[in-house]
Amino acid sequence: SSELTQPPSVSVSPGQTARITCSGDTLGDQYISWYQQRPGQSPVLVIYRDTKRPSGIPERFSGSNSGDTATLTISETQRVDEADYFCQGWDSGSAVFGGGTYLTVL
Amino acid sequence: QLQLQESGPRLVKPSETLSLTCTVSDYSISSGHFWGWIRQAPGKGLQWIGTIYHSGTTYYNPSLDSRVSITVDTSKRQFFLKLSSVTAADTAIYYCARMEYCTSTNCYWPIGIDPWGQGTLVTVSS
């Protein structure tokens, strides 16, 4: 798919589970990565190859990808998790990003 | 630990060419992986500009292809971005990063995009 669609915002209470979705045609046929971007900072990889977590990323972060939807799940959400989250995939040799979802923890 | 640092002019005049350098620390570009440029207009999302392999093979965003050139100097551990005929729409934070590359059938070095440089804001204005 040439477009990845994310909800503009998601809100969650501290300690609850946040789920951020990324949708696109045949998304399940490609690897999806997720990035966290706190205000004023560079993006940081939190999930790659759909489900893998880089070293240093808390186990609270997990990913899934099936059908037309990839999901980033943050368990036991903390205030430090408040940030923009972007999904990223590939379309015919071009990297494509979702529009981003701002996670509010309140 | 692998780090990347962008450098170059912060202000570019309309119609001129934007030129940036990415310097890679504590890692040999020739060791593998792909290297790329991504930008983010103020308050907006991320846009992939292009990717290069240490051999010099390049892949560009089709929407920028006619204006973009990415090159590499492995001996200096640097890769470069040139974007010609810039307009105000090219004002953005420009990031360099180590990255994977995926076609319709294969993914090479499937590590996502990691790490990213700190980014440099380039403003296009007269």
Contacts between the chains, C-beta under 8 A, distances in Angstrom:
chain1	res1	chain2	res2	distance
A	30	B	102	6.9
A	31	B	100	7.9
A	31	B	102	6.6
A	31	B	107	5.7
A	31	B	110	5.7
A	33	B	112	3.6
A	33	B	113	6.7
A	35	B	46	7.8
A	35	B	112	7.9
A	35	B	113	7.2
A	42	B	95	6.2
A	42	B	116	4.3
A	42	B	117	6.7
A	42	B	118	5.6
A	42	B	119	5.4
A	43	B	46	7.0
A	43	B	95	7.5
A	43	B	113	7.6
A	43	B	116	5.5
A	44	B	114	7.9
A	44	B	115	8.0
A	44	B	116	7.4
A	45	B	111	8.0
A	45	B	112	4.7
A	45	B	113	6.4
A	45	B	114	3.9
A	45	B	115	7.6
A	47	B	112	7.7
A	48	B	100	7.8
A	48	B	110	6.9
A	48	B	111	5.8
A	48	B	112	3.4
A	48	B	114	7.3
A	49	B	110	5.3
A	49	B	112	7.5
A	54	B	112	7.7
A	54	B	114	6.3
A	86	B	45	6.7
A	86	B	46	5.7
A	88	B	46	7.6
A	88	B	112	7.3
A	88	B	113	6.8
A	90	B	102	3.9
A	90	B	103	7.6
A	90	B	107	7.6
A	92	B	103	7.7
A	92	B	104	5.8
A	93	B	59	5.9
A	93	B	101	7.8
A	93	B	102	7.4
A	93	B	103	5.1
A	93	B	104	7.2
A	94	B	48	6.7
A	94	B	59	7.6
A	94	B	61	6.0
A	94	B	62	6.5
A	95	B	36	7.6
A	95	B	38	7.8
A	95	B	48	3.8
A	95	B	51	7.4
A	95	B	61	8.0
A	95	B	99	7.6
A	95	B	102	8.0
A	95	B	113	7.7
A	96	B	48	7.1
A	97	B	45	5.9
A	97	B	46	4.3
A	97	B	47	7.0
A	97	B	48	7.0
A	98	B	45	7.5
A	99	B	45	5.0
A	100	B	45	4.9
A	100	B	46	7.6
